[in-house]
Amino acid sequence: MTDSVKFLHSSDLQIGMTRWFLSAEAQARFDDDRIRSIERMGEVAVAHGCRFIVVAGDVFEHNSLHQQTTGRALDALRGLPVPVYLLPGNHDPLTADSIFYRMEDIDTVTVLKDTDVHEILPGVELVGAPLLSKTATTDLVRAALEPLEPTDKIRIAVGHGQAEAHTTDARPDLIDLAHVESRLADGTIDYLALGDTHSAEQVGDT
């Protein structure tokens, strides 16, 4: 049984983002850097001996990108030296017009389209909580974890959303950290790869 695995976890590349305050030249450089971040992930993965890459949502700024931007992004993903697993987020949900449907011919790219458990390596599993619309109406991470039983395998969950409220408004999609911690404690999962919050901060106790 595998007792450890090394992988690279990232999120929120938001390829195709437009910044209104940038000049045309600066925006072009900004766009280029976003594409190069994909290539850089591959370099980091190889340098650190990672077996795969997980991008926890918002790979793209939205599902209607310029054709050139989409093409460059797909080429960069196609060139990654290790497998990559992409989760649809609130900016790029898995709707009918999703860019993710254009990746089905890329052997090294897997889109986490459902909450099924996928054994990606012997003894290593991934389970995703993808967004199927721009706004979730429930805690998708909890919904993905609730049917699962503890396992001796390494199991990584992948989610996208806020784990702590930033306003006083009720958020039905807020990720229940206490539930996540309980599933970490009982061996249902070993790691939760989260995306959405664009900052470095403590999330939960573990």
PyMOL CGO cylinders between C-alpha atoms (Angstrom):
from pymol import cmd
from pymol.cgo import CYLINDER

trace = [
    CYLINDER, 0.00, 0.00, 0.00, 1.30, 3.46, -0.91, 0.3, 1, 1, 1, 1, 1, 1,
    CYLINDER, 1.30, 3.46, -0.91, 2.02, 5.49, 2.21, 0.3, 1, 1, 1, 1, 1, 1,
    CYLINDER, 2.02, 5.49, 2.21, 3.01, 8.78, 0.58, 0.3, 1, 1, 1, 1, 1, 1,
    CYLINDER, 3.01, 8.78, 0.58, 2.75, 10.68, -2.67, 0.3, 1, 1, 1, 1, 1, 1,
    CYLINDER, 2.75, 10.68, -2.67, 4.11, 14.05, -3.76, 0.3, 1, 1, 1, 1, 1, 1,
    CYLINDER, 4.11, 14.05, -3.76, 1.99, 16.32, -5.95, 0.3, 1, 1, 1, 1, 1, 1,
    CYLINDER, 1.99, 16.32, -5.95, 1.63, 20.01, -6.81, 0.3, 1, 1, 1, 1, 1, 1,
    CYLINDER, 1.63, 20.01, -6.81, -1.53, 21.84, -5.75, 0.3, 1, 1, 1, 1, 1, 1,
    CYLINDER, -1.53, 21.84, -5.75, -2.47, 25.18, -7.30, 0.3, 1, 1, 1, 1, 1, 1,
    CYLINDER, -2.47, 25.18, -7.30, -5.63, 27.08, -8.23, 0.3, 1, 1, 1, 1, 1, 1,
    CYLINDER, -5.63, 27.08, -8.23, -7.09, 30.28, -9.65, 0.3, 1, 1, 1, 1, 1, 1,
    CYLINDER, -7.09, 30.28, -9.65, -4.86, 30.77, -12.67, 0.3, 1, 1, 1, 1, 1, 1,
    CYLINDER, -4.86, 30.77, -12.67, -7.82, 32.65, -14.20, 0.3, 1, 1, 1, 1, 1, 1,
    CYLINDER, -7.82, 32.65, -14.20, -6.33, 32.60, -17.67, 0.3, 1, 1, 1, 1, 1, 1,
    CYLINDER, -6.33, 32.60, -17.67, -7.93, 35.29, -19.84, 0.3, 1, 1, 1, 1, 1, 1,
    CYLINDER, -7.93, 35.29, -19.84, -8.45, 37.80, -17.04, 0.3, 1, 1, 1, 1, 1, 1,
    CYLINDER, -8.45, 37.80, -17.04, -8.67, 41.40, -18.25, 0.3, 1, 1, 1, 1, 1, 1,
    CYLINDER, -8.67, 41.40, -18.25, -7.39, 44.24, -16.05, 0.3, 1, 1, 1, 1, 1, 1,
    CYLINDER, -7.39, 44.24, -16.05, -9.01, 47.54, -17.00, 0.3, 1, 1, 1, 1, 1, 1,
    CYLINDER, -9.01, 47.54, -17.00, -6.12, 49.62, -15.66, 0.3, 1, 1, 1, 1, 1, 1,
    CYLINDER, -6.12, 49.62, -15.66, -3.50, 48.00, -17.92, 0.3, 1, 1, 1, 1, 1, 1,
    CYLINDER, -3.50, 48.00, -17.92, -2.39, 49.34, -21.28, 0.3, 1, 1, 1, 1, 1, 1,
    CYLINDER, -2.39, 49.34, -21.28, -2.71, 47.04, -24.29, 0.3, 1, 1, 1, 1, 1, 1,
    CYLINDER, -2.71, 47.04, -24.29, 1.00, 46.20, -24.09, 0.3, 1, 1, 1, 1, 1, 1,
    CYLINDER, 1.00, 46.20, -24.09, 0.85, 45.52, -20.35, 0.3, 1, 1, 1, 1, 1, 1,
    CYLINDER, 0.85, 45.52, -20.35, -2.27, 43.39, -20.76, 0.3, 1, 1, 1, 1, 1, 1,
    CYLINDER, -2.27, 43.39, -20.76, -0.48, 41.31, -23.38, 0.3, 1, 1, 1, 1, 1, 1,
    CYLINDER, -0.48, 41.31, -23.38, 2.39, 40.69, -20.96, 0.3, 1, 1, 1, 1, 1, 1,
    CYLINDER, 2.39, 40.69, -20.96, -0.12, 39.90, -18.22, 0.3, 1, 1, 1, 1, 1, 1,
    CYLINDER, -0.12, 39.90, -18.22, -1.83, 37.35, -20.50, 0.3, 1, 1, 1, 1, 1, 1,
    CYLINDER, -1.83, 37.35, -20.50, 1.53, 35.81, -21.38, 0.3, 1, 1, 1, 1, 1, 1,
    CYLINDER, 1.53, 35.81, -21.38, 2.49, 35.42, -17.73, 0.3, 1, 1, 1, 1, 1, 1,
    CYLINDER, 2.49, 35.42, -17.73, -0.77, 33.60, -17.01, 0.3, 1, 1, 1, 1, 1, 1,
    CYLINDER, -0.77, 33.60, -17.01, -0.03, 31.09, -19.77, 0.3, 1, 1, 1, 1, 1, 1,
    CYLINDER, -0.03, 31.09, -19.77, 3.55, 30.73, -18.57, 0.3, 1, 1, 1, 1, 1, 1,
    CYLINDER, 3.55, 30.73, -18.57, 2.27, 29.87, -15.10, 0.3, 1, 1, 1, 1, 1, 1,
    CYLINDER, 2.27, 29.87, -15.10, 1.10, 26.56, -16.56, 0.3, 1, 1, 1, 1, 1, 1,
    CYLINDER, 1.10, 26.56, -16.56, 4.58, 25.88, -17.93, 0.3, 1, 1, 1, 1, 1, 1,
    CYLINDER, 4.58, 25.88, -17.93, 6.10, 26.90, -14.60, 0.3, 1, 1, 1, 1, 1, 1,
    CYLINDER, 6.10, 26.90, -14.60, 3.92, 24.41, -12.74, 0.3, 1, 1, 1, 1, 1, 1,
    CYLINDER, 3.92, 24.41, -12.74, 5.38, 21.68, -14.92, 0.3, 1, 1, 1, 1, 1, 1,
    CYLINDER, 5.38, 21.68, -14.92, 8.91, 22.82, -14.14, 0.3, 1, 1, 1, 1, 1, 1,
    CYLINDER, 8.91, 22.82, -14.14, 8.21, 22.89, -10.39, 0.3, 1, 1, 1, 1, 1, 1,
    CYLINDER, 8.21, 22.89, -10.39, 6.56, 19.47, -10.51, 0.3, 1, 1, 1, 1, 1, 1,
    CYLINDER, 6.56, 19.47, -10.51, 9.59, 17.93, -12.21, 0.3, 1, 1, 1, 1, 1, 1,
    CYLINDER, 9.59, 17.93, -12.21, 12.07, 19.70, -9.93, 0.3, 1, 1, 1, 1, 1, 1,
    CYLINDER, 12.07, 19.70, -9.93, 10.34, 18.37, -6.82, 0.3, 1, 1, 1, 1, 1, 1,
    CYLINDER, 10.34, 18.37, -6.82, 9.50, 14.90, -8.08, 0.3, 1, 1, 1, 1, 1, 1,
    CYLINDER, 9.50, 14.90, -8.08, 5.72, 15.42, -8.13, 0.3, 1, 1, 1, 1, 1, 1,
    CYLINDER, 5.72, 15.42, -8.13, 3.67, 12.64, -9.66, 0.3, 1, 1, 1, 1, 1, 1,
    CYLINDER, 3.67, 12.64, -9.66, 0.81, 14.89, -10.76, 0.3, 1, 1, 1, 1, 1, 1,
    CYLINDER, 0.81, 14.89, -10.76, -0.69, 18.39, -10.56, 0.3, 1, 1, 1, 1, 1, 1,
    CYLINDER, -0.69, 18.39, -10.56, -4.06, 19.41, -9.14, 0.3, 1, 1, 1, 1, 1, 1,
    CYLINDER, -4.06, 19.41, -9.14, -5.61, 22.80, -10.05, 0.3, 1, 1, 1, 1, 1, 1,
    CYLINDER, -5.61, 22.80, -10.05, -8.50, 23.43, -7.65, 0.3, 1, 1, 1, 1, 1, 1,
    CYLINDER, -8.50, 23.43, -7.65, -10.81, 25.59, -9.75, 0.3, 1, 1, 1, 1, 1, 1,
    CYLINDER, -10.81, 25.59, -9.75, -10.82, 28.78, -11.83, 0.3, 1, 1, 1, 1, 1, 1,
    CYLINDER, -10.82, 28.78, -11.83, -8.28, 27.63, -14.37, 0.3, 1, 1, 1, 1, 1, 1,
    CYLINDER, -8.28, 27.63, -14.37, -9.94, 30.16, -16.70, 0.3, 1, 1, 1, 1, 1, 1,
    CYLINDER, -9.94, 30.16, -16.70, -11.44, 33.57, -16.03, 0.3, 1, 1, 1, 1, 1, 1,
    CYLINDER, -11.44, 33.57, -16.03, -14.62, 32.52, -17.81, 0.3, 1, 1, 1, 1, 1, 1,
    CYLINDER, -14.62, 32.52, -17.81, -15.82, 30.12, -20.49, 0.3, 1, 1, 1, 1, 1, 1,
    CYLINDER, -15.82, 30.12, -20.49, -15.81, 32.61, -23.38, 0.3, 1, 1, 1, 1, 1, 1,
    CYLINDER, -15.81, 32.61, -23.38, -12.15, 33.36, -24.01, 0.3, 1, 1, 1, 1, 1, 1,
    CYLINDER, -12.15, 33.36, -24.01, -10.53, 34.64, -27.17, 0.3, 1, 1, 1, 1, 1, 1,
    CYLINDER, -10.53, 34.64, -27.17, -9.71, 31.71, -29.42, 0.3, 1, 1, 1, 1, 1, 1,
    CYLINDER, -9.71, 31.71, -29.42, -5.99, 32.53, -29.37, 0.3, 1, 1, 1, 1, 1, 1,
    CYLINDER, -5.99, 32.53, -29.37, -5.93, 32.57, -25.57, 0.3, 1, 1, 1, 1, 1, 1,
    CYLINDER, -5.93, 32.57, -25.57, -7.76, 29.25, -25.37, 0.3, 1, 1, 1, 1, 1, 1,
    CYLINDER, -7.76, 29.25, -25.37, -5.44, 27.70, -27.94, 0.3, 1, 1, 1, 1, 1, 1,
    CYLINDER, -5.44, 27.70, -27.94, -2.30, 28.80, -26.11, 0.3, 1, 1, 1, 1, 1, 1,
    CYLINDER, -2.30, 28.80, -26.11, -3.64, 27.51, -22.80, 0.3, 1, 1, 1, 1, 1, 1,
    CYLINDER, -3.64, 27.51, -22.80, -4.52, 24.14, -24.29, 0.3, 1, 1, 1, 1, 1, 1,
    CYLINDER, -4.52, 24.14, -24.29, -1.06, 23.87, -25.86, 0.3, 1, 1, 1, 1, 1, 1,
    CYLINDER, -1.06, 23.87, -25.86, 0.56, 24.67, -22.51, 0.3, 1, 1, 1, 1, 1, 1,
    CYLINDER, 0.56, 24.67, -22.51, -1.56, 22.05, -20.73, 0.3, 1, 1, 1, 1, 1, 1,
    CYLINDER, -1.56, 22.05, -20.73, -0.75, 19.53, -23.47, 0.3, 1, 1, 1, 1, 1, 1,
    CYLINDER, -0.75, 19.53, -23.47, 2.95, 20.14, -22.87, 0.3, 1, 1, 1, 1, 1, 1,
    CYLINDER, 2.95, 20.14, -22.87, 2.94, 19.42, -19.13, 0.3, 1, 1, 1, 1, 1, 1,
    CYLINDER, 2.94, 19.42, -19.13, 5.38, 16.64, -18.20, 0.3, 1, 1, 1, 1, 1, 1,
    CYLINDER, 5.38, 16.64, -18.20, 3.09, 15.07, -15.57, 0.3, 1, 1, 1, 1, 1, 1,
    CYLINDER, 3.09, 15.07, -15.57, -0.67, 14.43, -15.50, 0.3, 1, 1, 1, 1, 1, 1,
    CYLINDER, -0.67, 14.43, -15.50, -2.84, 17.36, -14.42, 0.3, 1, 1, 1, 1, 1, 1,
    CYLINDER, -2.84, 17.36, -14.42, -6.29, 17.24, -12.84, 0.3, 1, 1, 1, 1, 1, 1,
    CYLINDER, -6.29, 17.24, -12.84, -8.50, 20.30, -13.29, 0.3, 1, 1, 1, 1, 1, 1,
    CYLINDER, -8.50, 20.30, -13.29, -11.55, 21.20, -11.22, 0.3, 1, 1, 1, 1, 1, 1,
    CYLINDER, -11.55, 21.20, -11.22, -14.26, 23.50, -12.67, 0.3, 1, 1, 1, 1, 1, 1,
    CYLINDER, -14.26, 23.50, -12.67, -14.72, 26.53, -10.39, 0.3, 1, 1, 1, 1, 1, 1,
    CYLINDER, -14.72, 26.53, -10.39, -17.14, 29.44, -10.20, 0.3, 1, 1, 1, 1, 1, 1,
    CYLINDER, -17.14, 29.44, -10.20, -15.37, 31.35, -13.00, 0.3, 1, 1, 1, 1, 1, 1,
    CYLINDER, -15.37, 31.35, -13.00, -15.22, 28.33, -15.31, 0.3, 1, 1, 1, 1, 1, 1,
    CYLINDER, -15.22, 28.33, -15.31, -18.12, 26.07, -14.25, 0.3, 1, 1, 1, 1, 1, 1,
    CYLINDER, -18.12, 26.07, -14.25, -18.91, 22.89, -16.14, 0.3, 1, 1, 1, 1, 1, 1,
    CYLINDER, -18.91, 22.89, -16.14, -21.77, 24.35, -18.15, 0.3, 1, 1, 1, 1, 1, 1,
    CYLINDER, -21.77, 24.35, -18.15, -22.72, 23.57, -21.75, 0.3, 1, 1, 1, 1, 1, 1,
    CYLINDER, -22.72, 23.57, -21.75, -20.20, 26.09, -23.12, 0.3, 1, 1, 1, 1, 1, 1,
    CYLINDER, -20.20, 26.09, -23.12, -17.33, 24.96, -20.87, 0.3, 1, 1, 1, 1, 1, 1,
    CYLINDER, -17.33, 24.96, -20.87, -13.79, 25.13, -22.19, 0.3, 1, 1, 1, 1, 1, 1,
    CYLINDER, -13.79, 25.13, -22.19, -13.15, 21.86, -20.38, 0.3, 1, 1, 1, 1, 1, 1,
    CYLINDER, -13.15, 21.86, -20.38, -15.00, 19.94, -23.09, 0.3, 1, 1, 1, 1, 1, 1,
    CYLINDER, -15.00, 19.94, -23.09, -12.22, 20.93, -25.48, 0.3, 1, 1, 1, 1, 1, 1,
    CYLINDER, -12.22, 20.93, -25.48, -9.65, 18.94, -23.48, 0.3, 1, 1, 1, 1, 1, 1,
    CYLINDER, -9.65, 18.94, -23.48, -10.98, 15.47, -24.04, 0.3, 1, 1, 1, 1, 1, 1,
    CYLINDER, -10.98, 15.47, -24.04, -8.25, 14.71, -26.59, 0.3, 1, 1, 1, 1, 1, 1,
    CYLINDER, -8.25, 14.71, -26.59, -5.39, 15.71, -24.26, 0.3, 1, 1, 1, 1, 1, 1,
    CYLINDER, -5.39, 15.71, -24.26, -4.11, 12.48, -22.71, 0.3, 1, 1, 1, 1, 1, 1,
    CYLINDER, -4.11, 12.48, -22.71, -2.39, 14.11, -19.75, 0.3, 1, 1, 1, 1, 1, 1,
    CYLINDER, -2.39, 14.11, -19.75, -5.36, 16.29, -18.71, 0.3, 1, 1, 1, 1, 1, 1,
    CYLINDER, -5.36, 16.29, -18.71, -8.31, 15.01, -16.66, 0.3, 1, 1, 1, 1, 1, 1,
    CYLINDER, -8.31, 15.01, -16.66, -11.24, 17.22, -15.76, 0.3, 1, 1, 1, 1, 1, 1,
    CYLINDER, -11.24, 17.22, -15.76, -12.88, 16.35, -12.45, 0.3, 1, 1, 1, 1, 1, 1,
    CYLINDER, -12.88, 16.35, -12.45, -16.44, 16.49, -13.78, 0.3, 1, 1, 1, 1, 1, 1,
    CYLINDER, -16.44, 16.49, -13.78, -18.20, 14.61, -10.98, 0.3, 1, 1, 1, 1, 1, 1,
    CYLINDER, -18.20, 14.61, -10.98, -17.82, 13.39, -7.41, 0.3, 1, 1, 1, 1, 1, 1,
    CYLINDER, -17.82, 13.39, -7.41, -16.75, 9.87, -8.36, 0.3, 1, 1, 1, 1, 1, 1,
    CYLINDER, -16.75, 9.87, -8.36, -13.63, 8.48, -6.72, 0.3, 1, 1, 1, 1, 1, 1,
    CYLINDER, -13.63, 8.48, -6.72, -10.84, 8.07, -9.27, 0.3, 1, 1, 1, 1, 1, 1,
    CYLINDER, -10.84, 8.07, -9.27, -7.80, 5.89, -8.56, 0.3, 1, 1, 1, 1, 1, 1,
    CYLINDER, -7.80, 5.89, -8.56, -5.11, 7.82, -10.42, 0.3, 1, 1, 1, 1, 1, 1,
    CYLINDER, -5.11, 7.82, -10.42, -2.14, 5.80, -9.17, 0.3, 1, 1, 1, 1, 1, 1,
    CYLINDER, -2.14, 5.80, -9.17, -1.98, 2.49, -7.30, 0.3, 1, 1, 1, 1, 1, 1,
    CYLINDER, -1.98, 2.49, -7.30, -3.29, 3.34, -3.83, 0.3, 1, 1, 1, 1, 1, 1,
    CYLINDER, -3.29, 3.34, -3.83, -3.93, 7.03, -4.64, 0.3, 1, 1, 1, 1, 1, 1,
    CYLINDER, -3.93, 7.03, -4.64, -7.42, 8.42, -5.20, 0.3, 1, 1, 1, 1, 1, 1,
    CYLINDER, -7.42, 8.42, -5.20, -8.90, 11.77, -6.19, 0.3, 1, 1, 1, 1, 1, 1,
    CYLINDER, -8.90, 11.77, -6.19, -12.44, 12.96, -5.60, 0.3, 1, 1, 1, 1, 1, 1,
    CYLINDER, -12.44, 12.96, -5.60, -13.66, 16.32, -6.90, 0.3, 1, 1, 1, 1, 1, 1,
    CYLINDER, -13.66, 16.32, -6.90, -16.44, 18.72, -5.99, 0.3, 1, 1, 1, 1, 1, 1,
    CYLINDER, -16.44, 18.72, -5.99, -16.89, 20.58, -9.31, 0.3, 1, 1, 1, 1, 1, 1,
    CYLINDER, -16.89, 20.58, -9.31, -19.09, 23.61, -9.84, 0.3, 1, 1, 1, 1, 1, 1,
    CYLINDER, -19.09, 23.61, -9.84, -21.76, 22.95, -12.45, 0.3, 1, 1, 1, 1, 1, 1,
    CYLINDER, -21.76, 22.95, -12.45, -22.96, 26.57, -12.38, 0.3, 1, 1, 1, 1, 1, 1,
    CYLINDER, -22.96, 26.57, -12.38, -21.40, 29.89, -11.45, 0.3, 1, 1, 1, 1, 1, 1,
    CYLINDER, -21.40, 29.89, -11.45, -23.03, 29.86, -8.02, 0.3, 1, 1, 1, 1, 1, 1,
    CYLINDER, -23.03, 29.86, -8.02, -23.28, 26.85, -5.75, 0.3, 1, 1, 1, 1, 1, 1,
    CYLINDER, -23.28, 26.85, -5.75, -26.40, 26.50, -3.61, 0.3, 1, 1, 1, 1, 1, 1,
    CYLINDER, -26.40, 26.50, -3.61, -24.93, 24.02, -1.13, 0.3, 1, 1, 1, 1, 1, 1,
    CYLINDER, -24.93, 24.02, -1.13, -21.63, 22.92, 0.39, 0.3, 1, 1, 1, 1, 1, 1,
    CYLINDER, -21.63, 22.92, 0.39, -20.27, 20.95, -2.55, 0.3, 1, 1, 1, 1, 1, 1,
    CYLINDER, -20.27, 20.95, -2.55, -17.28, 19.61, -0.63, 0.3, 1, 1, 1, 1, 1, 1,
    CYLINDER, -17.28, 19.61, -0.63, -19.53, 18.14, 2.05, 0.3, 1, 1, 1, 1, 1, 1,
    CYLINDER, -19.53, 18.14, 2.05, -21.82, 16.67, -0.60, 0.3, 1, 1, 1, 1, 1, 1,
    CYLINDER, -21.82, 16.67, -0.60, -18.82, 14.96, -2.21, 0.3, 1, 1, 1, 1, 1, 1,
    CYLINDER, -18.82, 14.96, -2.21, -17.45, 13.60, 1.07, 0.3, 1, 1, 1, 1, 1, 1,
    CYLINDER, -17.45, 13.60, 1.07, -20.64, 12.43, 2.80, 0.3, 1, 1, 1, 1, 1, 1,
    CYLINDER, -20.64, 12.43, 2.80, -21.10, 9.17, 0.80, 0.3, 1, 1, 1, 1, 1, 1,
    CYLINDER, -21.10, 9.17, 0.80, -17.47, 8.12, 1.31, 0.3, 1, 1, 1, 1, 1, 1,
    CYLINDER, -17.47, 8.12, 1.31, -16.12, 5.65, 3.85, 0.3, 1, 1, 1, 1, 1, 1,
    CYLINDER, -16.12, 5.65, 3.85, -12.66, 5.73, 5.45, 0.3, 1, 1, 1, 1, 1, 1,
    CYLINDER, -12.66, 5.73, 5.45, -9.95, 4.09, 3.36, 0.3, 1, 1, 1, 1, 1, 1,
    CYLINDER, -9.95, 4.09, 3.36, -6.39, 2.82, 3.71, 0.3, 1, 1, 1, 1, 1, 1,
    CYLINDER, -6.39, 2.82, 3.71, -5.58, 4.43, 0.37, 0.3, 1, 1, 1, 1, 1, 1,
    CYLINDER, -5.58, 4.43, 0.37, -4.33, 7.99, -0.01, 0.3, 1, 1, 1, 1, 1, 1,
    CYLINDER, -4.33, 7.99, -0.01, -7.38, 10.02, -0.95, 0.3, 1, 1, 1, 1, 1, 1,
    CYLINDER, -7.38, 10.02, -0.95, -7.24, 13.67, -1.99, 0.3, 1, 1, 1, 1, 1, 1,
    CYLINDER, -7.24, 13.67, -1.99, -10.40, 15.76, -2.22, 0.3, 1, 1, 1, 1, 1, 1,
    CYLINDER, -10.40, 15.76, -2.22, -10.49, 18.81, -4.50, 0.3, 1, 1, 1, 1, 1, 1,
    CYLINDER, -10.49, 18.81, -4.50, -12.87, 21.70, -3.87, 0.3, 1, 1, 1, 1, 1, 1,
    CYLINDER, -12.87, 21.70, -3.87, -13.39, 25.34, -4.70, 0.3, 1, 1, 1, 1, 1, 1,
    CYLINDER, -13.39, 25.34, -4.70, -15.06, 27.93, -2.50, 0.3, 1, 1, 1, 1, 1, 1,
    CYLINDER, -15.06, 27.93, -2.50, -14.91, 29.91, 0.70, 0.3, 1, 1, 1, 1, 1, 1,
    CYLINDER, -14.91, 29.91, 0.70, -14.29, 28.13, 3.97, 0.3, 1, 1, 1, 1, 1, 1,
    CYLINDER, -14.29, 28.13, 3.97, -14.81, 31.24, 6.09, 0.3, 1, 1, 1, 1, 1, 1,
    CYLINDER, -14.81, 31.24, 6.09, -17.45, 33.92, 5.55, 0.3, 1, 1, 1, 1, 1, 1,
    CYLINDER, -17.45, 33.92, 5.55, -16.12, 37.37, 4.65, 0.3, 1, 1, 1, 1, 1, 1,
    CYLINDER, -16.12, 37.37, 4.65, -19.50, 39.05, 5.17, 0.3, 1, 1, 1, 1, 1, 1,
    CYLINDER, -19.50, 39.05, 5.17, -22.43, 38.67, 7.54, 0.3, 1, 1, 1, 1, 1, 1,
    CYLINDER, -22.43, 38.67, 7.54, -24.62, 37.30, 4.74, 0.3, 1, 1, 1, 1, 1, 1,
    CYLINDER, -24.62, 37.30, 4.74, -25.67, 33.66, 5.03, 0.3, 1, 1, 1, 1, 1, 1,
    CYLINDER, -25.67, 33.66, 5.03, -23.72, 31.50, 2.56, 0.3, 1, 1, 1, 1, 1, 1,
    CYLINDER, -23.72, 31.50, 2.56, -25.33, 28.13, 1.76, 0.3, 1, 1, 1, 1, 1, 1,
    CYLINDER, -25.33, 28.13, 1.76, -22.21, 27.15, -0.19, 0.3, 1, 1, 1, 1, 1, 1,
    CYLINDER, -22.21, 27.15, -0.19, -19.76, 27.85, 2.66, 0.3, 1, 1, 1, 1, 1, 1,
    CYLINDER, -19.76, 27.85, 2.66, -17.45, 24.87, 3.18, 0.3, 1, 1, 1, 1, 1, 1,
    CYLINDER, -17.45, 24.87, 3.18, -18.03, 23.23, 6.57, 0.3, 1, 1, 1, 1, 1, 1,
    CYLINDER, -18.03, 23.23, 6.57, -14.50, 23.01, 7.96, 0.3, 1, 1, 1, 1, 1, 1,
    CYLINDER, -14.50, 23.01, 7.96, -15.59, 21.01, 11.02, 0.3, 1, 1, 1, 1, 1, 1,
    CYLINDER, -15.59, 21.01, 11.02, -16.98, 18.34, 8.72, 0.3, 1, 1, 1, 1, 1, 1,
    CYLINDER, -16.98, 18.34, 8.72, -13.80, 18.34, 6.62, 0.3, 1, 1, 1, 1, 1, 1,
    CYLINDER, -13.80, 18.34, 6.62, -11.67, 18.00, 9.76, 0.3, 1, 1, 1, 1, 1, 1,
    CYLINDER, -11.67, 18.00, 9.76, -13.79, 15.05, 10.92, 0.3, 1, 1, 1, 1, 1, 1,
    CYLINDER, -13.79, 15.05, 10.92, -13.28, 13.29, 7.58, 0.3, 1, 1, 1, 1, 1, 1,
    CYLINDER, -13.28, 13.29, 7.58, -9.55, 13.94, 7.75, 0.3, 1, 1, 1, 1, 1, 1,
    CYLINDER, -9.55, 13.94, 7.75, -9.49, 12.51, 11.28, 0.3, 1, 1, 1, 1, 1, 1,
    CYLINDER, -9.49, 12.51, 11.28, -11.33, 9.30, 10.38, 0.3, 1, 1, 1, 1, 1, 1,
    CYLINDER, -11.33, 9.30, 10.38, -9.28, 8.59, 7.26, 0.3, 1, 1, 1, 1, 1, 1,
    CYLINDER, -9.28, 8.59, 7.26, -11.94, 9.33, 4.66, 0.3, 1, 1, 1, 1, 1, 1,
    CYLINDER, -11.94, 9.33, 4.66, -9.53, 11.80, 3.05, 0.3, 1, 1, 1, 1, 1, 1,
    CYLINDER, -9.53, 11.80, 3.05, -5.90, 12.71, 3.67, 0.3, 1, 1, 1, 1, 1, 1,
    CYLINDER, -5.90, 12.71, 3.67, -5.83, 16.16, 2.08, 0.3, 1, 1, 1, 1, 1, 1,
    CYLINDER, -5.83, 16.16, 2.08, -8.28, 18.77, 0.85, 0.3, 1, 1, 1, 1, 1, 1,
    CYLINDER, -8.28, 18.77, 0.85, -6.99, 20.80, -2.09, 0.3, 1, 1, 1, 1, 1, 1,
    CYLINDER, -6.99, 20.80, -2.09, -8.90, 24.08, -2.05, 0.3, 1, 1, 1, 1, 1, 1,
    CYLINDER, -8.90, 24.08, -2.05, -9.14, 27.00, -4.44, 0.3, 1, 1, 1, 1, 1, 1,
    CYLINDER, -9.14, 27.00, -4.44, -10.95, 30.36, -4.52, 0.3, 1, 1, 1, 1, 1, 1,
    CYLINDER, -10.95, 30.36, -4.52, -9.33, 32.51, -1.83, 0.3, 1, 1, 1, 1, 1, 1,
    CYLINDER, -9.33, 32.51, -1.83, -6.54, 34.59, -3.36, 0.3, 1, 1, 1, 1, 1, 1,
    CYLINDER, -6.54, 34.59, -3.36, -4.37, 34.82, -0.27, 0.3, 1, 1, 1, 1, 1, 1,
    CYLINDER, -4.37, 34.82, -0.27, -2.22, 32.76, 2.05, 0.3, 1, 1, 1, 1, 1, 1,
    CYLINDER, -2.22, 32.76, 2.05, -4.12, 32.00, 5.22, 0.3, 1, 1, 1, 1, 1, 1,
    CYLINDER, -4.12, 32.00, 5.22, -4.72, 29.19, 7.68, 0.3, 1, 1, 1, 1, 1, 1,
    CYLINDER, -4.72, 29.19, 7.68, -7.70, 27.04, 6.74, 0.3, 1, 1, 1, 1, 1, 1,
    CYLINDER, -7.70, 27.04, 6.74, -8.90, 24.75, 9.55, 0.3, 1, 1, 1, 1, 1, 1,
    CYLINDER, -8.90, 24.75, 9.55, -6.63, 23.14, 12.13, 0.3, 1, 1, 1, 1, 1, 1,
    CYLINDER, -6.63, 23.14, 12.13, -4.72, 20.73, 9.91, 0.3, 1, 1, 1, 1, 1, 1,
]
cmd.load_cgo(trace, "trace")
